[in-house]
Amino acid sequence: MIQIQQERLKTVTENMKRQRLPQILVTSTASVYYLTGLWIEPMERLLVLYIRDDGTCALFGNELFSLTPGGSVPLYLHTDADDPLRDLVKVVRPGVLGIDKSWPSCHLLSLMCQRSDITPKVGSAPVDAARMRKDAQEIAALRSASRINDEVMQASLAAVRAGATEKELAAYVEHQFALHGADRSTEGMIVSFGANGANPHHSPDNTLVRRGNSMVFDIYIPINRYWCDMTRTAFFQEADEESRKVYETVRQANLAAEAMIRPGIKMSDIDKTARRLITEAGYGPYFTHRLGHGLGIDCHEPPDNSAVNETVTQPGMVFSVEPGIYLPGRLGVRIEDLVLVTESGCEVLNHYTKDLQILP
């Protein structure tokens, strides 16, 4: 049975009208799930939720997806032996057609060849804008995922010991998430010691933890389809004066950015607040990435928390605040929380301590 989340569909169709998109193709797994509750990873096969601005919908997919006809949405199935666009080309209307940014070009080019009377435009914005403001059900899921992340972070840092490698601790993090019922992630955890921490996206290897090392734990996974994401940095056995200065600078940048978040603030100003503190401390060139990213059914989704995004914060938005300083050949420090914009301010979803920790 295929049912549409009617309130979410209403928001999408209102966005379509504002953006002058009379029809769109929703094809990303996350966006189809957002509107239907169906989680389908089509790989190279065709999956399309077709929507018109009057609320008319139809779902197109392969018989291998085990979809059951019925419910409020017409279902069109094909096999691997069929032209996957066989039914879609008959339903799409002439004129402007919004195309999901994630749709493979092999399908788009085939559609354009078969329907020369359509004008394709990027059409992800109506769904992206709807997904950007989380509803009560989504907020509850994100809070729950972040509570679990706090527990996993505590257990993982407690597992650090002399002779441990990055790979061993990354595997331990994954195991802890599995014990808490997390969904399987296609991404690995970031655990980096010492100089490896200067690479914000270092892949864990066989590096051993050594006295004085910074230890960056950036841990994230979907839990019941909604992501958690948090970073903490600790030090092994000791932290020298510069390490302490770097850590405190990052901590203050994180706190200052979170303190200003409320409805009506430009995302760019949040980034600039954190970046200014790091620059004033003399580490500006070593903060090498945006301040954060939106998060929900996808780990990275709108809004972009960066110095170039003029989007204004609204209640229901969830995004990361993760300033960092990365000194090549020396160390890295990053502190990341997820925040929810509320009606009057923001709620920090992570509660694991941000105080400097030196692990024995």
N, C-alpha and C positions, 0 to 999 in steps of 0.2 A: 504494500500500500504506500502510495506516494502522497504526502501531505506537505503543503507549504506553510511556513511560519508567516501567518497573515500580517501581523504588525510589521515584521521586517520587510515583507514584500511591499507593503504600503509605503514605507520609507524609501525603498529602492525606486518605485515607480514615480514618486514625487521628485526624487533626484533626477530621474530620466527626463521628466518634463522640463525641469529647470535647465537641464543641459542639452535640451533639444535632441534627445536620442529616442526615437519612437520605438526602437526594438534593440535588444542586446542579446549577446550570447555569453552566458556565464559558464566558464569551463574549468576554473581552478577547483581542485578538490575541496579546499577550505571554504570557498564561497558557495559551492553547491551544498556543502554540509550546513553552512550558516542558514541557508534558506529552506532546506528540506530535511535536515537531520540524517541524511545518507552520507556515509563516508566511503567514497569510491576513489581508488587510485588507478586511473585508466592506463598508465604507462603510455605506450604508443597508440592505444586505441582511442576512439572517439567518445567523449562524454560532453554533452551540451545541455544546459538548462536555458531554454529560449524564453524570453520575457518581452511582452509588449507593454507600452506605457499605460494601457488600460487594465493591466493586471493579468492578462491572458498568459498562461505558461504551458510549456510542453517539455518533456525530458526525453533525450535521445541517448541511447547507449547500446553497448554490446550485450548479447545474451549471456556472456560469461560473467557479467556483473551481478547475476542472480537477482535482478529487479523483478518485482511482482506488480503486474498491472492492477489498477484500482486506485481509489482515493480521488483527490481533487485535481490531479495533474495527468493529462494524457501521456502515455508512454509509447515510444517508438523504438523497437528493438531491431538490431541487425546482427548478422553473424560475421565471422572472419572472411567468409566467402563473398560477402556482399560489398557493394560500394557503401561505406559508412555514412556518406552524405545523402544517400538515396531518398530518405524521407525529409531531411532538413531542408533540402533545396526546394521542396514543394510547399513548405510552410513559411519560409522567410519571405517577407514582402519586399517589393522593389524600394529603392531609395536608401537612405542612411541606415547603416547597421553597425551598432557598437560591438566591437570585438574585444574580448577579455585579453589583457596584456600577456597572459600566460599561455594562450592558445598556440599550439605548434604551427609553424608556417606551412607544413605539408597539408594540413586541413584547410587553412585559410586560402592558400593558393588554389587548391582544388575547388573550393567554394566559389572563388572569383572566376575561375574558368567556366564553371557551370552556370553561374548567375552573373552575367555581365551587367545586369541592371541594378546591382547593389553598389553603394558607396561605403566602403568599410572605414570606420573611424575607431580610434582607441576608445573602448567603452567600459573600462573597469571602474571609473569614478563613481557611478551611482551605487555600486555595491561597496566599494572601498569606503565611501563616506558614511554609509550606514553602519558598516562594521567598526568604524573608528569610535563610535559612541556605544559603549557596552550597555546592555540592558541588565536587569536585576539578576537574571539567570547566569549571564556571563560573568558578572562581577563576583557572584558567589563562587563560581568555578575558579576564577583567578585568585581569589582570597585563599581558597582551599589549597590550590597548587603551591602558593607561596608559603603557606604554613608548613607544608611538607618540605619545601626547599630549605626552610630554616632548620628543620630537624636533620636533613641530610648534610647541610653545611656543618652543623655542630658535630655530627658523627665523623665526618670526613676529616676535619681538622684534628679531632681527637685521635685519629688513626695515624697521624704523622709520627714517624720514628726514625732514628738514625739508620741509614742504609736503605731507606725507601726510595723508589724511583717514581718519576712522574707517571709512567705507564701503570704501575701498580696502584697508585692512588686514584688515577682516573678510572681504572676498573672498579675500584672500591666504591667510588661515587656512583657509577652505573648500577652496581649491585644494590646499593642502598636505595636508589630510586625504584629498582625492581621490587624490592621488599615492600615499598609503599604503594605499589600498584600503578606505577607510571606506565604510560604507553611507550612502545619501542620508538626510540629516536633514530633518525638517520644521521645525526650529528654526534661527534664525540665531545667529551668534556675538555675544557682547557685547564690543565694543571701545569704550571711552569715555575721552575726554580731559578733564582739568581738571574744571570744574564739572559736566560731564555725568556724571562718575563718582559724584557724590552721589546719582544715581538708580541703585539696584542693578541694575535691569533695563532700562537705557537701550538703545534701538535705535540702532545706528550711523547717523550722518548725515554731512553734508559738513563737519563741524567739522574745522578744521586743527589739527594738533598745534603747540603753542607752547612756547617755553622755560619751564621750571618746571612744566609740566603733569604731573600724575599720569596714568598710562596703565593702565587696568584691562583686562586680557585674560582674559575668562572663556570658555574654549573647551571644547566638548563635542560628541560625536557618537557614534552607534553604530558599532562595528567588529565585523563578524561577529556582529551582533545584540546585542552587549553594549557598554554605554556607557562612555566615559571622560568625565571632567569635572574640570577644574583651573582655578584662577585664580591669576594672578600680577599684581602691580602694579609698574611701574617708573616712573622719572621721566625727562623729556626735558631733557637738558643741565645741569639743576641741580635741587636740592631745598632749599628753605629750612628753617629750624629746626623750624617746626611740622610741615611735611611729614615730616621725619625722625622727629619724636616720634610722629606718628600711625602711621607705618609700623612703627616698632619696637614700639609697643603692640599692633598687630594681629599682628605676628610672634610676640611673646611669648604672646599669647592662643592662637594656633594651636598653638604648641609645648607649652604647658601642658596644653591639652585632649588632645592626642595622647599625651602622656606618661602620662596616667592611664588610658588605655583598656586594658582587659583583661576577661576574662569576669567576669560578676557585678556590673557597674557599671550604675547607672541612667542611661539616656540623659539624663535631666533634669540629673543631676550633671555630665555632660560639658559641656553648654551653660552651666550655672551657673559652672563653673570659668573658661571663656573670658570670660563676661560680667562676672564679678567683676573680672578684671584690667582690662578696658576701662573699667568704672565707676570703679575706683580711680584711673585715670589722668585722670578728668574727662570721659570721652567716652561715658558710659552712654547718654544719650538719642540718640546718633548710631549706635548699633548696633541697627538697626531690623528685623532678621529673625532667624529661628531660626539655630542654629549650622550645621545641615546637614540632609541627607536621605539615605535609603537609595537604592541604585542597583544596577542589574543589567540585565535585559532592558528595563526602563523607566528613564528618566533619574531620575524621582522615584518611589520606591516605599518601603514600610516597610523599616527603622524610621525614624520621624521623629526627627531629632536636635534636640530642642527642650526648653525648660525645663518643659514640661507633660507630657512623655512619660515614664511610669514603667517602660517596658519595660526589662528587664535584658539587658545585652549577652551574647551567646553566640558561641562560635567559629563562623566562617563568615559572620557578618554583614559587610556592606560598606556604608559610608556616608561622606558628606563631612564635613569639618571646615573651615568657611569663615567665620571671624569677619571683620567689616568695620567700618569707621568711615566715615561719610558726612557731610561738612560742607557744607550747602547753599550754593550759589554759589561754592564754593571747590574741593573735591576729594573723591575717594573712594579708599579703600584696602581691598582685600579679598585675602586669601591663602587658597587652598583646596587641600586634598589629599583624595584618597580613602584610606580606611584599611580594612584587613581585620582583624577580631578573630581572633586566633589562640588556641591552647590556653593560652598563658601571657602574652599581651600583645597587641600590635597590630603589623601590618606596614603601613607607609606605602607606598602603591602609586606615588606620584609622587616623582621624584627631582630634578626641575629645582630649581635653587637658590632659596632663600627669602631670601638676603642682599639688602640694598638695592642696586638697580642704577640707575645714572644713565647713560642712553644718550646717545651723542654726537650 
